[in-house]
């Protein structure tokens, strides 16, 4: 599973591609993909936080 950082890097790459895309539809699609990557990063961050909390509770 990709890490939170990897999802954020992917989102940044997609946003850069959106800036240079040659048409409106491509820009919109790339921005949606970037937004999805940021959402995935948030979810992975929440999962990681839960895992850390659970590990701390077991100690």
N, C-alpha and C positions, 0 to 999 in steps of 0.2 A: 504494500500500500504506500503510495507517495506520502511524503511528509508535508507538514504545513508549509514549510519553506519552499518546497518544490512546487506546490500549488501557487504560492505567491509569485514565484519566479515566472511560472507559466503565464499567470495573469498579466504580469508586467510585459512579457514578450508579446502577448496577444494585443495589448494596448498599443505597443509600439507599431505593430503591424497594422492596426486599425488607423493609426495616424497617417500612414503612407498608402493605404489602400486606394485603388483607383476608382472605386464607385461607392455609392451610398449603401447599397445592399451588402457589399463586402464589409464595409466599416461597421455597419449595424450588427452583422453576424459575429465579427471578431469582438466587438464590445460585449455582446451577450455571452460569448465564450469566456471572456475575461471575467465577467461578473460571476459566471458559474464556477470558475476556478477560485475566485475569492470566497464564494460560499462554501466550496469544498474545503478550503483552507480553514475557515471558521469551524466547520464540523470536525475536521481532524484535530484542531486545537482543543475543542471540547472533549473529544474522545481521549486525547492525551492527558488532559487535566483530570478526567475521571479515573484514568488508569493510575495516575500519580496519587490521587486521593485514596484510591483503593489500596495501593501498595503501602501508603503511609498508615492506613488503618490496620493493616495486618502486622505492622511492626510492633 
